[in-house]
Amino acid sequence: MLRIGIVGFGFMGRTHYSCWNKVKGAKVVAICDVNPNIVEDTTKAVGNIGDATSNIDFARIKLYSDFDKMLADAKLDAVSITLPTFLHPECSIKALSAGVNVMCEKPMALTVAECEKMIAAAKKTGKLLQIGHCVRFWPEYAKAKEIIDSGKYGKVIAASFRRFGSSPTWSADDWFLDEQRSGGMALDLHIHDSDYVQHLFGMPKAVYSTGAKAPGGGLAHISTQYIYDGIAVTAEGGWAMTPSFGFEMSFHLALERASIIYDLTRVPMFKLCPVSGEPFTPKVAQGDGWLLQIKHFAKLIQGEELEVITTLEQSRDSVRIVAAEKESVKKMKIVLIS
Ligand SMILES: NC(=O)c1ccc[n+]([C@@H]2O[C@H](COP(=O)([O-])OP(=O)(O)OC[C@H]3O[C@@H](n4cnc5c(N)ncnc54)[C@H](O)[C@@H]3O)[C@@H](O)[C@H]2O)c1
């Protein structure tokens, strides 16, 4: 039985808990959070999408408020790091150094330099570090990549991605809205699509982004063109929608012999429209990207050989792409990606 810990028991901590509960051969035995009211607060928790369950039997889980103590005491095989982003490097490195495998939420870190330190720690300790780029595992996104890679419908001509919600309201002392701790909307939300663009097409040569600021000053909306030879790729994302709008994510892919569309607000949500024949919904894996990535991570630490879906260097490079996008907004210029 894999002994699992979770550090940071807010929206994503509860989501990881719910996922770990569905992994055969794993058990959440320890949770660490600095919030002394974590049990009570869990029952009234919110997030943007998903199953951040409040039905947790805390009696069977050892609670900690100090991460070092949990690492020293709980005999963990792996830990989910679902902390505010600025804490990812320090806590991932501590856990790896204590011999514990790490499933760390995205973005990997605030800067490329911090990502490099995390990569070095994973290499040095030989423990597994996986960054939670769940969109690579999200069933429709994973299927779209599989279809593109099969070559059955020809090459991609154009691709566009969207991810919209309202400003996050659930975070402990509003850390999301503090650029120094979250990296702001582009690094927190829009990176999902920057990373998926990288997953499909590799590193872009350059980016050109425009953006709009929220009343508080941070970037609230971004629209980016990723520069590749012969493919038109754009992604747009933001926290500028009203709370009653909820959350939406979508993509539109134009291939030589098919269009592939995914949009949470459409019926059907996922559709492949071939150049000849009727549109249809391709069959996808059961579950969501969070669960599928955690199952993948669990299998890897149990020694299974699996297809590589995400690497630490790619997670670092997604931080690099978003940094270039933010620079492009600021300078109103195309930014080359070295
Ligand atoms: N993959 C996704 O779809 C997705 C969605 C939302 C957030 N995230 C990412 O997940 C991470 C966490 O986001 P969240 O929405 O869960 O935030 P949150 O504010 O809901 O939860 C963070 C938790 O960490 C706790 N915490 C803060 N400092 C701590 C410390 N030093 N030790 C122990 N606990 C501490 C807080 O008390 C809080 O309970 C972020 O990196 C965010 O970018 C990913």
The ligand as a Gaussian input file, in Angstrom:
#p B3LYP/6-31G(d) Opt

LIG

0 1
 N       -4.422000      21.773000     -11.876000
 C       -5.420000      22.619000     -11.711000
 O       -6.418000      22.563000     -12.417000
 C       -5.340000      23.649000     -10.612000
 C       -6.484000      24.357000     -10.218000
 C       -6.362000      25.267000      -9.155000
 C       -5.132000      25.466000      -8.538000
 N       -4.036000      24.775000      -8.983000
 C       -2.724000      24.961000      -8.341000
 O       -2.729000      24.252000      -7.106000
 C       -1.966000      24.953000      -6.127000
 C       -2.864000      25.217000      -4.900000
 O       -3.995000      25.973000      -5.308000
 P       -5.387000      25.911000      -4.456000
 O       -6.447000      26.403000      -5.370000
 O       -5.543000      24.570000      -3.855000
 O       -5.072000      26.989000      -3.331000
 P       -5.783000      27.128000      -1.895000
 O       -5.492000      28.483000      -1.380000
 O       -7.207000      26.678000      -2.011000
 O       -5.021000      26.035000      -1.000000
 C       -3.727000      26.220000      -0.516000
 C       -3.657000      25.590000       0.875000
 O       -2.299000      25.600000       1.320000
 C       -2.290000      25.916000       2.717000
 N       -0.949000      26.421000       3.050000
 C       -0.403000      27.639000       2.779000
 N        0.867000      27.685000       3.221000
 C        1.143000      26.481000       3.790000
 C        2.290000      25.908000       4.391000
 N        3.429000      26.591000       4.510000
 N        2.195000      24.632000       4.861000
 C        1.050000      23.927000       4.763000
 N       -0.079000      24.426000       4.193000
 C       -0.027000      25.668000       3.699000
 C       -3.398000      26.946000       2.866000
 O       -3.825000      27.048000       4.205000
 C       -4.458000      26.355000       1.932000
 O       -5.308000      25.456000       2.629000
 C       -1.458000      26.206000      -6.814000
 O       -0.144000      26.013000      -7.285000
 C       -2.406000      26.394000      -7.998000
 O       -1.802000      27.035000      -9.100000
 C       -4.124000      23.867000      -9.984000

